[in-house]
Amino acid sequence: MPSKQHRNPKLWMAGRAATLGAQVLAEKVRKPKVRTAADIPGTAAEITTEWLTAVLCRDVPGAAVTEFATPGGSSGTSERVALRVTYNQAGRDAGLPEHLFAKLSSSLAQRLLLGSVDVISGETHFFMTFRPKVEMEAPLGYWGAADNERTWKSIVIMEDIAHSKGATFPEPTLRVTRSQIEDLVQNMARYHGAMWEDPALAVLKTPTDHVNNVGSFISMGERCAVGMERAKSVIAPGVYGQADRMWKGTVRSLALNTDTHPRTLLHGDSHIGQTYITADGRMGLTDWQATMQGGWGYDFAYTVGSALEPSDRREWDRELLELYLERLTEHGGKPPVFDEAWLIYRQQLFYPYSAWAFTIGRAAYQPKMQPDDRSLAILKRLSAAIDENKSFDALGI
């Protein structure tokens, strides 16, 4: 994590940017091709049938990829590309996956963004270590690798849920139904319970680590203050004008989460925009790039607070918490009693708000990660939740 390893992170980052820029340029000139599982493709164009055979057929003797196609894709914080894979008879007999989806840190901007804040290996950890242990609604993963030290290249290959499950991806500005949010918190209870205080979590960073990493390069608190002004029209009156207090609440709530709560697997960015709906109506979570370890309240508050319109949240959130705690116990977790859990939920609403205030409050040199209408819709919900649930009082600030 750069923030812990370098006295002057911004100067160090300037050096890394120059080194990575040269690396990306050299890759464009050389146009390398990957061949073995030890290789990490820098772009989808570097992928070969030999490499796909090495990573997808590794457990099936005699199986091989004979050809593949990349029929579509997009680029944002990562490069995303569909993969259509054809196998030899041994691969077909084994039922190896043919409709896949890959995510890569490809461009210089993507590698700098993901590498500098230490999220480059999040999905690799999730798909290679944790996903196989949990029965839940989330994509299956088939391969993941990251170079955390030198090139900040990374790739994950996962199930194409649009094909395998008929998944659709709802617009985060739309209203969530009671049955949908219930399905989401029960799904959350599955992975929280299955991974409750598992020693394997030690490879993951905590929410406090994440904010410290971001803060090493960008003043998150200052950008959140800018975000509050840009979102003034939707910020709850009891919250508006208190940017410093909101940031204080963010830091304190994350410290409580990291230092005092039993740790489990966290999605890390579990807002409503990370969800999908299967053809049979099930709700799932995708985009596990920010996977962390920490207290359950982080994910619960983020999902419920970002998803629900204020009127629905006021009516449902107590019953949703009761449902979550019941299911968490069934799946192996050891949650607190309801009153303590309610306090934790109220306390953990601050970081979700700050994540979105930071997003809309970005500086000119930061990438635009979300459309403003999404940020405004979610900030409206979260600021109302903080105000109406008296979250300042819950933290004593």
VEXKOL-436465 format. One record per atom (N, C-alpha, C): residue in one letter; x, y, z. Coordinates in steps of 0.1 Angstrom, whole numbers, padded with zeros to 4 digits, always signed. Last residue first. Example, Ala and Ser with C-alpha at 12.3 -4.5 7.8 and 13.67 -1.06 7.14 Angstrom:
# VEXKOL-436465
S+0128-0022+0071 S+0137-0011+0071 S+0129+0000+0079 A+0132-0057+0078 A+0123-0045+0078 A+0132-0033+0078 
END
This chain:
# VEXKOL-436465
I-0209+0128+0179 I-0202+0140+0173 I-0212+0151+0170 G-0217+0102+0186 G-0214+0112+0196 G-0206+0124+0191 L-0227+0085+0168 L-0212+0085+0170 L-0208+0095+0181 A-0254+0089+0170 A-0249+0076+0171 A-0234+0075+0173 D-0256+0116+0163 D-0257+0112+0177 D-0252+0098+0180 F-0253+0114+0136 F-0243+0121+0143 F-0243+0117+0158 S-0276+0099+0129 S-0263+0092+0129 S-0252+0100+0136 K-0304+0100+0129 K-0296+0107+0139 K-0282+0100+0140 N-0319+0091+0108 N-0315+0081+0118 N-0306+0087+0129 E-0322+0114+0093 E-0334+0109+0100 E-0330+0098+0110 D-0295+0119+0084 D-0303+0129+0091 D-0314+0123+0099 I-0288+0096+0071 I-0280+0101+0081 I-0288+0110+0090 A-0309+0095+0051 A-0307+0084+0061 A-0299+0088+0073 A-0304+0118+0037 A-0317+0116+0044 A-0315+0106+0055 S-0280+0110+0025 S-0280+0122+0034 S-0293+0122+0043 L-0288+0088+0009 L-0279+0087+0021 L-0279+0098+0030 R-0306+0099-0010 R-0310+0088-0001 R-0301+0088+0012 K-0290+0119-0022 K-0303+0123-0016 K-0307+0112-0006 L-0270+0104-0032 L-0267+0113-0021 L-0280+0118-0014 I-0283+0090-0052 I-0278+0082-0041 I-0275+0092-0029 A-0290+0111-0070 A-0301+0102-0065 A-0296+0095-0052 L-0265+0122-0076 L-0275+0130-0069 L-0286+0121-0063 S-0252+0100-0089 S-0246+0106-0077 S-0257+0113-0069 R-0269+0098-0111 R-0267+0087-0102 R-0262+0092-0088 D-0265+0122-0124 D-0279+0119-0119 D-0278+0107-0109 D-0238+0123-0131 D-0242+0131-0120 D-0256+0127-0115 P-0222+0091-0137 P-0230+0102-0142 P-0236+0110-0130 Q-0190+0083-0123 Q-0204+0081-0124 Q-0211+0093-0130 M-0163+0090-0126 M-0166+0076-0124 M-0181+0073-0126 K-0142+0109-0143 K-0156+0110-0139 K-0161+0095-0138 P-0109+0111-0129 P-0119+0106-0139 P-0133+0107-0134 Q-0093+0142-0119 Q-0099+0129-0116 Q-0108+0124-0127 Y-0087+0168-0125 Y-0077+0158-0130 Y-0082+0143-0126 A-0107+0183-0114 A-0106+0183-0128 A-0097+0171-0133 A-0121+0164-0086 A-0113+0175-0092 A-0112+0173-0107 R-0154+0155-0076 R-0140+0152-0081 R-0134+0165-0086 G-0178+0153-0063 G-0169+0164-0060 G-0155+0163-0066 I-0190+0129-0070 I-0195+0141-0077 I-0186+0153-0074 T-0173+0113-0053 T-0175+0111-0067 T-0180+0123-0075 F-0176+0124-0027 F-0163+0124-0034 F-0164+0122-0049 A-0202+0117-0023 A-0199+0131-0024 A-0185+0133-0030 W-0199+0089-0024 W-0206+0096-0035 W-0204+0111-0035 A-0184+0085-0001 A-0179+0079-0013 A-0186+0086-0025 S-0199+0097+0019 S-0187+0103+0015 S-0182+0098+0002 Y-0221+0078+0021 Y-0223+0092+0017 Y-0210+0098+0012 P-0206+0055+0030 P-0213+0055+0018 P-0217+0069+0012 Y-0196+0066+0056 Y-0187+0064+0044 Y-0195+0063+0031 F-0220+0069+0072 F-0212+0080+0068 F-0203+0077+0055 L-0234+0047+0081 L-0240+0054+0069 L-0230+0065+0064 Q-0227+0035+0105 Q-0219+0031+0092 Q-0225+0038+0080 Q-0243+0042+0126 Q-0230+0047+0125 Q-0223+0046+0112 R-0267+0028+0120 R-0267+0042+0120 R-0253+0048+0119 Y-0256+0001+0123 Y-0262+0006+0111 Y-0262+0021+0110 I-0250+0002+0151 I-0239+0001+0141 I-0244+0005+0127 L-0276+0005+0162 L-0266+0015+0164 L-0255+0014+0154 W-0286-0020+0154 W-0292-0008+0149 W-0283+0004+0151 A-0270-0037+0169 A-0269-0038+0154 A-0275-0025+0148 E-0279-0032+0194 E-0265-0029+0191 E-0264-0028+0176 D-0306-0041+0192 D-0303-0026+0195 D-0289-0023+0192 F-0303-0069+0185 F-0309-0059+0175 F-0305-0045+0179 V-0271-0083+0193 V-0285-0081+0195 V-0290-0069+0187 P-0246-0091+0167 P-0250-0086+0180 P-0266-0086+0181 P-0240-0123+0150 P-0243-0109+0151 P-0247-0104+0165 K-0222-0144+0138 K-0225-0142+0152 K-0228-0127+0155 G-0228-0166+0110 G-0223-0153+0116 G-0228-0153+0131 G-0239-0188+0097 G-0227-0189+0105 G-0222-0177+0111 H-0264-0185+0086 H-0253-0188+0077 H-0239-0188+0084 E-0282-0179+0106 E-0284-0191+0099 E-0271-0195+0091 T-0272-0153+0112 T-0271-0163+0122 T-0272-0177+0115 L-0281-0140+0088 L-0267-0140+0092 L-0264-0151+0102 R-0309-0142+0091 R-0302-0149+0081 R-0287-0150+0083 E-0312-0124+0113 E-0317-0137+0114 E-0310-0146+0103 L-0302-0100+0102 L-0296-0106+0114 L-0300-0121+0116 Y-0320-0095+0081 Y-0305-0097+0078 Y-0299-0105+0090 L-0344-0091+0095 L-0342-0102+0085 L-0328-0105+0083 E-0337-0068+0109 E-0341-0080+0116 E-0339-0092+0107 L-0332-0050+0088 L-0321-0054+0097 L-0325-0067+0105 L-0358-0049+0077 L-0347-0054+0069 L-0335-0058+0078 E-0371-0036+0098 E-0375-0050+0095 E-0364-0056+0086 R-0358-0011+0097 R-0358-0019+0109 R-0361-0034+0106 D-0364-0002+0071 D-0351-0005+0075 D-0349-0013+0087 W-0391+0005+0061 W-0385-0009+0060 W-0372-0012+0067 E-0399+0031+0064 E-0408+0021+0066 E-0402+0007+0068 R-0376+0046+0057 R-0382+0048+0070 R-0392+0037+0074 R-0372+0036+0031 R-0363+0033+0041 R-0369+0035+0055 D-0394+0048+0017 D-0393+0033+0019 D-0384+0029+0030 S-0388+0075+0020 S-0400+0070+0025 S-0400+0055+0027 P-0362+0077+0007 P-0364+0079+0021 P-0377+0074+0027 E-0354+0048-0014 E-0359+0062-0013 E-0363+0064+0002 L-0326+0027-0011 L-0340+0030-0008 L-0343+0045-0008 A-0299+0023-0017 A-0309+0017-0025 A-0323+0024-0023 S-0281+0033+0001 S-0280+0038-0013 S-0291+0034-0021 G-0288+0021+0025 G-0288+0035+0024 G-0288+0040+0010 V-0284-0007+0019 V-0298-0002+0023 V-0298+0014+0021 T-0256-0007+0012 T-0267-0012+0003 T-0280-0006+0006 Y-0244+0005+0034 Y-0241+0010+0021 Y-0252+0006+0012 A-0252-0010+0056 A-0256+0004+0056 A-0254+0009+0042 F-0240-0035+0049 F-0254-0034+0051 F-0259-0019+0049 D-0212-0030+0047 D-0220-0034+0035 D-0235-0032+0037 Y-0208-0022+0074 Y-0203-0014+0063 Y-0211-0017+0050 G-0216-0042+0092 G-0224-0029+0090 G-0220-0021+0079 W-0197-0062+0093 W-0208-0064+0085 W-0216-0051+0082 G-0163-0050+0094 G-0175-0053+0100 G-0187-0053+0091 G-0139-0065+0070 G-0143-0055+0080 G-0156-0059+0086 Q-0120-0066+0040 Q-0124-0073+0053 Q-0128-0062+0063 M-0130-0062+0005 M-0122-0059+0018 M-0126-0069+0029 T-0131-0055-0029 T-0133-0065-0019 T-0124-0062-0007 A-0134-0039-0052 A-0130-0032-0039 A-0132-0042-0027 Q-0144-0055-0072 Q-0130-0049-0073 Q-0125-0044-0060 W-0167-0069-0079 W-0160-0071-0066 W-0146-0066-0065 D-0192-0067-0097 D-0181-0058-0095 D-0175-0058-0081 T-0224-0077-0083 T-0213-0078-0092 T-0202-0068-0089 L-0250-0094-0067 L-0240-0083-0066 L-0228-0087-0076 G-0285-0100-0074 G-0271-0103-0071 G-0262-0091-0071 M-0318-0111-0070 M-0309-0100-0070 M-0295-0104-0066 R-0340-0130-0092 R-0331-0129-0080 R-0322-0117-0082 G-0357-0133-0114 G-0360-0123-0104 G-0351-0122-0092 D-0350-0150-0134 D-0360-0155-0125 D-0362-0145-0113 A-0329-0136-0146 A-0342-0138-0154 A-0353-0143-0145 T-0316-0114-0121 T-0315-0126-0130 T-0329-0127-0137 I-0303-0082-0118 I-0315-0090-0116 I-0315-0102-0126 Y-0276-0067-0100 Y-0282-0072-0112 Y-0294-0080-0108 T-0257-0039-0086 T-0266-0051-0085 T-0271-0055-0099 Q-0243-0016-0082 Q-0235-0029-0084 Q-0244-0041-0084 G-0260+0004-0075 G-0255+0003-0089 G-0247-0009-0092 I-0263+0004-0048 I-0273-0003-0056 I-0269-0004-0071 H-0231-0004-0034 H-0242+0004-0037 H-0251-0002-0047 S-0208-0017-0021 S-0220-0024-0023 S-0232-0015-0026 D-0180-0020-0020 D-0186-0009-0028 D-0200-0013-0032 G-0173-0041-0004 G-0165-0029-0003 G-0171-0017-0011 H-0181-0067+0003 H-0180-0063-0011 H-0172-0050-0012 L-0162-0083+0029 L-0170-0072+0025 L-0169-0070+0009 L-0161-0110+0051 L-0159-0105+0038 L-0168-0094+0034 T-0155-0098+0085 T-0160-0108+0075 T-0157-0102+0062 R-0147-0093+0120 R-0144-0091+0105 R-0151-0103+0097 P-0163-0076+0146 P-0158-0089+0140 P-0157-0088+0125 H-0153-0043+0153 H-0163-0052+0149 H-0157-0065+0144 T-0131-0025+0160 T-0140-0031+0171 T-0150-0042+0166 D-0116-0015+0138 D-0110-0019+0151 D-0118-0026+0161 T-0133-0010+0116 T-0120-0018+0114 T-0115-0023+0128 N-0154+0003+0126 N-0156-0008+0118 N-0144-0017+0118 L-0142+0025+0139 L-0150+0015+0147 L-0152+0002+0139 A-0131+0037+0117 A-0122+0032+0127 A-0130+0022+0136 L-0154+0044+0103 L-0145+0034+0097 L-0135+0029+0107 S-0164+0064+0120 S-0172+0052+0117 S-0163+0041+0111 R-0144+0084+0119 R-0147+0077+0131 R-0154+0064+0129 V-0145+0092+0092 V-0133+0086+0097 V-0135+0078+0110 T-0172+0101+0090 T-0167+0090+0081 T-0154+0084+0087 G-0173+0121+0109 G-0181+0109+0111 G-0176+0098+0102 K-0157+0139+0096 K-0153+0134+0109 K-0160+0121+0112 W-0172+0145+0074 W-0160+0138+0072 W-0155+0132+0086 M-0194+0158+0087 M-0196+0145+0079 M-0183+0137+0077 R-0181+0180+0097 R-0187+0170+0106 R-0189+0157+0099 D-0175+0193+0073 D-0164+0189+0082 D-0169+0178+0092 A-0200+0197+0062 A-0191+0189+0055 A-0180+0184+0064 Q-0225+0209+0068 Q-0217+0203+0078 Q-0207+0193+0072 G-0242+0218+0049 G-0234+0228+0056 G-0225+0222+0066 Y-0268+0194+0053 Y-0262+0204+0045 Y-0254+0214+0054 V-0282+0180+0073 V-0268+0176+0070 V-0261+0187+0062 G-0308+0188+0074 G-0301+0186+0087 G-0286+0182+0085 P-0316+0188+0047 P-0313+0201+0054 P-0306+0199+0067 A-0300+0165+0025 A-0310+0167+0036 A-0306+0180+0044 I-0293+0174-0008 I-0288+0171+0005 I-0298+0174+0016 V-0301+0183-0033 V-0307+0171-0028 V-0302+0167-0014 S-0288+0207-0039 S-0302+0206-0041 S-0309+0194-0036 K-0260+0202-0035 K-0268+0210-0025 K-0283+0208-0027 A-0240+0190-0048 A-0253+0182-0046 A-0262+0190-0037 R-0220+0208-0047 R-0225+0204-0061 R-0238+0197-0060 E-0215+0208-0020 E-0220+0220-0026 E-0226+0217-0040 M-0206+0182-0016 M-0218+0186-0009 M-0224+0199-0016 G-0183+0182-0031 G-0194+0174-0035 G-0207+0178-0029 V-0166+0198-0016 V-0170+0203-0029 V-0183+0195-0034 A-0164+0179+0005 A-0170+0192+0008 A-0174+0199-0005 C-0151+0158-0008 C-0164+0156-0003 C-0171+0169+0000 R-0126+0170-0012 R-0135+0167-0024 R-0149+0165-0020 E-0117+0171+0014 E-0119+0183+0007 E-0128+0181-0005 G-0115+0143+0020 G-0124+0152+0028 G-0127+0165+0021 M-0096+0135+0002 M-0110+0130+0001 M-0119+0139+0008 S-0071+0146-0014 S-0077+0150-0002 S-0092+0147-0003 I-0052+0121-0029 I-0062+0131-0031 I-0068+0134-0017 F-0031+0104-0019 F-0030+0111-0032 F-0040+0122-0035 S-0038+0095+0005 S-0024+0097+0003 S-0022+0105-0010 G-0065+0089+0005 G-0061+0102+0010 G-0046+0105+0008 V-0065+0063-0005 V-0071+0073-0013 V-0065+0087-0008 N-0054+0050+0018 N-0047+0050+0005 N-0052+0061-0005 N-0073+0056+0037 N-0059+0061+0039 N-0052+0061+0026 V-0095+0041+0027 V-0096+0056+0028 V-0082+0062+0030 H-0083+0015+0030 H-0088+0020+0017 H-0088+0036+0017 D-0079+0012+0057 D-0068+0011+0048 D-0071+0018+0035 T-0106+0012+0066 T-0097+0023+0069 T-0084+0024+0061 P-0116-0012+0054 P-0121+0001+0050 P-0112+0013+0054 T-0086-0033+0049 T-0098-0028+0056 T-0103-0016+0051 K-0074-0057+0025 K-0073-0045+0032 K-0086-0042+0040 L-0068-0093+0027 L-0076-0081+0022 L-0073-0069+0031 V-0056-0114+0038 V-0050-0109+0026 V-0056-0096+0022 A-0072-0123+0059 A-0060-0115+0062 A-0053-0109+0050 L-0092-0140+0054 L-0095-0126+0051 L-0082-0117+0053 A-0085-0165+0063 A-0081-0162+0049 A-0083-0147+0046 P-0098-0168+0088 P-0084-0164+0087 P-0079-0160+0073 D-0130-0156+0092 D-0122-0166+0085 D-0108-0160+0084 E-0151-0141+0103 E-0138-0143+0110 E-0130-0154+0104 W-0174-0154+0081 W-0173-0148+0094 W-0159-0151+0101 M-0181-0163+0057 M-0167-0159+0058 M-0165-0152+0072 A-0208-0170+0058 A-0199-0180+0054 A-0184-0176+0057 G-0220-0145+0066 G-0220-0156+0075 G-0209-0166+0071 H-0215-0129+0042 H-0210-0125+0056 H-0209-0136+0065 Y-0229-0144+0023 Y-0214-0143+0022 Y-0208-0137+0035 R-0255-0143+0034 R-0249-0155+0030 R-0233-0154+0030 A-0262-0116+0038 A-0260-0125+0050 A-0253-0138+0046 M-0265-0109+0011 M-0254-0104+0019 M-0251-0112+0031 N-0289-0122+0006 N-0277-0126-0002 N-0264-0121+0006 Q-0305-0106+0022 Q-0303-0120+0025 Q-0291-0126+0018 V-0303-0082+0010 V-0297-0083+0023 V-0296-0097+0027 L-0315-0088-0015 L-0301-0083-0015 L-0296-0085-0001 D-0341-0095-0009 D-0332-0105-0015 D-0318-0101-0014 E-0350-0070+0001 E-0349-0082+0010 E-0340-0093+0004 I-0349-0055-0022 I-0340-0052-0011 I-0339-0063-0001 Q-0370-0069-0037 Q-0356-0068-0042 Q-0346-0065-0030 S-0393-0066-0021 S-0388-0079-0023 S-0374-0079-0029 R-0396-0038-0023 R-0394-0044-0010 R-0388-0058-0012 T-0378-0023-0051 T-0390-0028-0044 T-0386-0035-0031 V-0364+0008-0058 V-0362-0006-0055 V-0374-0011-0047 R-0366+0032-0084 R-0370+0028-0071 R-0369+0013-0069 L-0336+0043-0102 L-0350+0038-0101 L-0353+0033-0087 T-0310+0050-0103 T-0319+0060-0100 T-0333+0055-0098 P-0295+0028-0112 P-0295+0031-0098 P-0305+0042-0094 E-0310+0006-0135 E-0305+0019-0133 E-0306+0023-0119 P-0301-0029-0134 P-0311-0018-0132 P-0304-0005-0130 F-0293-0051-0156 F-0286-0043-0147 F-0294-0030-0145 T-0300-0086-0160 T-0302-0072-0164 T-0296-0064-0153 A-0292-0119-0169 A-0291-0108-0160 A-0293-0095-0167 G-0294-0145-0178 G-0303-0135-0183 G-0303-0123-0175 K-0275-0162-0169 K-0286-0160-0160 K-0296-0150-0166 S-0256-0164-0190 S-0259-0176-0182 S-0272-0174-0174 H-0255-0138-0202 H-0258-0150-0210 H-0263-0161-0201 A-0250-0121-0181 A-0261-0117-0190 A-0265-0129-0199 I-0229-0133-0169 I-0242-0135-0163 I-0253-0130-0172 D-0202-0148-0177 D-0210-0138-0184 D-0225-0140-0179 E-0179-0155-0151 E-0191-0159-0158 E-0198-0147-0165 M-0146-0141-0156 M-0157-0145-0148 M-0169-0150-0158 I-0113-0133-0151 I-0122-0139-0161 I-0134-0145-0153 V-0093-0104-0145 V-0102-0115-0140 V-0110-0120-0151 I-0061-0090-0144 I-0072-0095-0152 I-0080-0105-0143 S-0037-0063-0144 S-0045-0073-0137 S-0056-0078-0147 K-0006-0045-0139 K-0016-0051-0148 K-0024-0061-0139 W+0013-0032-0125 W-0001-0029-0121 W-0010-0034-0132 T+0040-0037-0129 T+0033-0031-0140 T+0018-0027-0136 R+0051-0043-0101 R+0058-0036-0112 R+0049-0029-0122 E+0033-0052-0080 E+0046-0046-0077 E+0051-0037-0089 N+0011-0066-0085 N+0009-0055-0076 N+0022-0047-0075 D-0004-0080-0110 D+0010-0077-0107 D+0010-0064-0098 A-0029-0105-0107 A-0025-0091-0107 A-0010-0090-0104 A-0055-0127-0118 A-0041-0125-0115 A-0038-0110-0115 G-0080-0152-0121 G-0076-0139-0117 G-0062-0138-0114 W-0107-0172-0134 W-0092-0169-0133 W-0091-0155-0128 Y-0133-0177-0129 Y-0125-0188-0135 Y-0110-0185-0135 G-0162-0171-0108 G-0149-0167-0114 G-0141-0178-0118 L-0197-0164-0111 L-0186-0174-0108 L-0173-0168-0114 P-0215-0136-0098 P-0209-0143-0109 P-0198-0153-0104 A-0239-0143-0072 A-0228-0135-0077 A-0222-0142-0088 E-0257-0153-0047 E-0259-0148-0061 E-0249-0138-0064 M-0240-0181-0031 M-0246-0168-0031 M-0249-0164-0046 E-0222-0200-0012 E-0234-0202-0020 E-0241-0189-0020 V-0186-0198-0010 V-0199-0192-0007 V-0210-0196-0017 K-0161-0206-0019 K-0165-0210-0005 K-0180-0206-0002 P-0155-0194-0043 P-0158-0208-0043 P-0163-0213-0029 R-0150-0167-0035 R-0162-0170-0042 R-0165-0185-0041 F-0124-0166-0023 F-0136-0165-0015 F-0148-0170-0022 T-0103-0170-0042 T-0102-0175-0029 T-0116-0176-0022 M-0108-0161-0068 M-0099-0172-0067 M-0099-0178-0053 F-0126-0139-0065 F-0129-0150-0074 F-0120-0163-0072 F-0113-0122-0046 F-0126-0127-0044 F-0129-0139-0052 H-0086-0118-0055 H-0089-0125-0042 H-0103-0130-0041 T-0094-0105-0079 T-0086-0118-0079 T-0088-0125-0066 E-0106-0083-0070 E-0114-0093-0076 E-0107-0106-0078 G-0083-0069-0058 G-0095-0072-0051 G-0103-0084-0057 S-0060-0060-0069 S-0061-0075-0067 S-0074-0079-0060 I-0062-0033-0070 I-0059-0040-0083 I-0061-0055-0081 V-0065-0014-0051 V-0077-0023-0054 V-0074-0032-0066 D-0047+0006-0043 D-0046-0008-0038 D-0059-0016-0040 V-0045+0030-0053 V-0053+0029-0041 V-0055+0015-0037 S-0028+0026-0074 S-0024+0036-0064 S-0032+0035-0052 G-0041+0008-0092 G-0029+0004-0084 G-0026+0013-0073 L-0063+0022-0102 L-0065+0010-0094 L-0053+0006-0086 L-0050+0045-0114 L-0062+0046-0105 L-0063+0034-0096 L-0030+0034-0130 L-0027+0044-0120 L-0038+0044-0109 R-0045+0017-0147 R-0035+0011-0138 R-0031+0021-0127 Q-0061+0036-0160 Q-0067+0025-0152 Q-0057+0019-0143 A-0042+0052-0173 A-0051+0058-0163 A-0057+0047-0154 L-0030+0034-0191 L-0022+0040-0180 L-0031+0046-0169 S-0053+0006-0196 S-0046+0019-0200 S-0038+0024-0188 S-0059-0019-0182 S-0053-0019-0195 S-0045-0005-0197 S-0069-0042-0162 S-0064-0028-0160 S-0055-0026-0172 L-0098-0060-0173 L-0084-0058-0173 L-0081-0044-0169 K-0122-0086-0172 K-0119-0072-0168 K-0104-0071-0167 A-0143-0107-0193 A-0130-0104-0187 A-0129-0089-0183 F-0166-0133-0194 F-0164-0118-0194 F-0151-0115-0187 L-0179-0160-0215 L-0172-0154-0204 L-0171-0139-0205 H-0191-0189-0225 H-0195-0175-0225 H-0189-0168-0212 E-0181-0214-0219 E-0179-0208-0232 E-0182-0194-0233 P-0166-0235-0194 P-0174-0223-0197 P-0171-0217-0211 L-0166-0271-0198 L-0159-0258-0195 L-0167-0246-0201 G-0176-0297-0199 G-0185-0286-0197 G-0178-0273-0193 A-0161-0318-0207 A-0160-0314-0193 A-0169-0302-0189 D-0166-0319-0234 D-0171-0330-0225 D-0171-0326-0210 R-0151-0297-0242 R-0166-0297-0243 R-0172-0308-0234 G-0125-0305-0237 G-0131-0293-0230 G-0146-0293-0230 A-0124-0327-0254 A-0122-0329-0240 A-0127-0317-0232 Q-0127-0315-0279 Q-0137-0324-0274 Q-0136-0326-0259 N-0117-0280-0275 N-0117-0293-0282 N-0127-0302-0275 Y-0138-0250-0273 Y-0128-0260-0268 Y-0128-0272-0277 T-0142-0215-0277 T-0144-0228-0282 T-0133-0238-0278 V-0156-0186-0262 V-0145-0196-0262 V-0150-0209-0268 R-0159-0153-0261 R-0166-0165-0266 R-0156-0175-0269 L-0159-0126-0239 L-0151-0137-0245 L-0160-0148-0249 A-0162-0091-0236 A-0169-0104-0237 A-0159-0114-0243 V-0145-0068-0215 V-0146-0075-0228 V-0153-0088-0227 R-0133-0038-0202 R-0143-0049-0200 R-0145-0055-0214 E-0109-0021-0184 E-0113-0026-0197 E-0122-0038-0196 S-0119+0001-0158 S-0112-0011-0163 S-0117-0013-0177 T-0133+0024-0155 T-0122+0022-0146 T-0114+0010-0149 G-0139+0017-0188 G-0142+0027-0178 G-0130+0027-0168 S-0149+0004-0219 S-0138+0008-0211 S-0142+0019-0201 S-0163-0026-0233 S-0163-0012-0230 S-0151-0009-0221 G-0173-0050-0259 G-0167-0046-0247 G-0169-0031-0244 G-0175-0079-0280 G-0179-0066-0276 G-0173-0063-0263 P-0165-0104-0289 P-0176-0097-0297 P-0180-0083-0292 T-0139-0120-0293 T-0142-0109-0284 T-0153-0100-0290 A-0133-0155-0295 A-0137-0142-0301 A-0140-0132-0290 F-0112-0184-0300 F-0120-0175-0292 F-0123-0162-0300 E-0102-0219-0303 E-0104-0205-0308 E-0112-0197-0299 T-0095-0240-0286 T-0091-0240-0300 T-0093-0227-0307 V-0083-0248-0255 V-0091-0238-0262 V-0086-0238-0277 A-0083-0282-0243 A-0076-0270-0249 A-0086-0261-0255 A-0077-0311-0222 A-0086-0300-0227 A-0078-0288-0233 G-0059-0328-0211 G-0062-0330-0225 G-0071-0319-0231 P-0073-0326-0178 P-0062-0331-0187 P-0067-0333-0202 V-0084-0299-0163 V-0090-0309-0172 V-0079-0314-0181 D-0074-0277-0150 D-0078-0289-0142 D-0084-0300-0150 R-0068-0258-0169 R-0057-0263-0160 R-0061-0275-0152 C-0083-0244-0187 C-0082-0259-0188 C-0073-0265-0179 L-0079-0217-0183 L-0093-0222-0182 L-0093-0238-0182 V-0052-0212-0184 V-0059-0207-0173 V-0073-0213-0172 A-0042-0224-0208 A-0034-0225-0195 A-0043-0222-0183 T-0060-0216-0227 T-0059-0230-0224 T-0052-0232-0210 L-0054-0189-0228 L-0068-0193-0223 L-0067-0208-0220 W-0028-0191-0239 W-0030-0185-0225 W-0044-0190-0220 E-0034-0201-0264 E-0025-0208-0255 E-0027-0204-0240 T-0050-0182-0276 T-0056-0195-0273 T-0047-0203-0263 T-0043-0150-0260 T-0041-0160-0270 T-0048-0173-0266 I-0044-0115-0255 I-0049-0128-0251 I-0047-0138-0263 E-0038-0089-0263 E-0027-0098-0260 E-0031-0112-0257 A-0062-0076-0265 A-0055-0080-0278 A-0044-0089-0275 A-0069-0069-0240 A-0076-0080-0245 A-0069-0085-0258 T-0038-0060-0224 T-0050-0057-0231 T-0056-0069-0236 G-0019-0073-0208 G-0021-0059-0206 G-0034-0054-0212 P-0021-0105-0193 P-0023-0097-0205 P-0025-0082-0201 I+0003-0121-0175 I-0009-0112-0173 I-0010-0104-0185 D+0017-0154-0171 D+0016-0141-0178 D+0003-0134-0175 A+0014-0178-0159 A+0022-0168-0152 A+0022-0154-0158 A+0001-0193-0177 A-0007-0188-0166 A+0001-0178-0158 T+0014-0183-0210 T+0013-0192-0198 T+0005-0185-0187 R+0012-0163-0230 R+0012-0178-0234 R+0009-0187-0222 V+0004-0132-0246 V+0006-0140-0234 V+0004-0155-0237 K+0023-0110-0266 K+0012-0120-0265 K+0015-0129-0253 P+0030-0075-0271 P+0033-0089-0266 P+0020-0097-0266 K+0037-0051-0287 K+0025-0059-0289 K+0027-0074-0284 R+0058-0032-0287 R+0061-0047-0288 R+0050-0055-0292 V+0043-0008-0285 V+0053-0010-0296 V+0056-0025-0298 K+0027-0012-0263 K+0020-0009-0276 K+0030-0011-0288 E+0046-0016-0244 E+0037-0027-0247 E+0030-0025-0261 A+0058+0009-0243 A+0065-0002-0247 A+0056-0014-0251 L+0036+0023-0231 L+0041+0027-0245 L+0049+0015-0251 V+0035+0011-0206 V+0024+0010-0215 V+0028+0013-0229 Q+0061+0019-0196 Q+0057+0005-0197 Q+0046+0003-0207 A+0059+0046-0195 A+0069+0040-0204 A+0066+0025-0207 G+0039+0048-0176 G+0037+0054-0189 G+0047+0048-0199 L+0052+0037-0154 L+0041+0030-0160 L+0038+0035-0174 T+0071+0058-0149 T+0075+0044-0152 T+0064+0036-0159 A+0054+0080-0144 A+0064+0080-0155 A+0068+0066-0159 A+0040+0071-0122 A+0033+0074-0135 A+0042+0074-0147 R+0060+0068-0103 R+0053+0056-0108 R+0046+0059-0121 G+0066+0095-0099 G+0076+0086-0105 G+0070+0073-0110 A+0042+0104-0088 A+0047+0110-0101 A+0058+0101-0107 M+0042+0089-0065 M+0032+0086-0076 M+0036+0092-0089 W+0062+0101-0050 W+0064+0087-0054 W+0054+0083-0066 L+0049+0125-0046 L+0062+0125-0054 L+0064+0110-0059 K+0028+0116-0031 K+0025+0123-0043 K+0038+0123-0052 P+0040+0104-0008 P+0033+0096-0017 P+0030+0103-0031 N+0066+0105+0009 N+0060+0115+0000 N+0052+0108-0011 R+0073+0082+0022 R+0071+0094+0029 R+0063+0105+0022 H+0058+0050+0016 H+0065+0061+0010 H+0062+0074+0018 Q+0042+0030+0026 Q+0055+0027+0022 Q+0064+0039+0018 K+0016+0036+0031 K+0024+0032+0042 K+0038+0030+0038 S+0005+0044+0006 S+0005+0053+0017 S+0013+0049+0029 P+0008+0020-0010 P+0017+0032-0012 P+0017+0041+0000 M+0008-0012+0000 M+0000+0000+0000 M+0009+0012+0000 
END
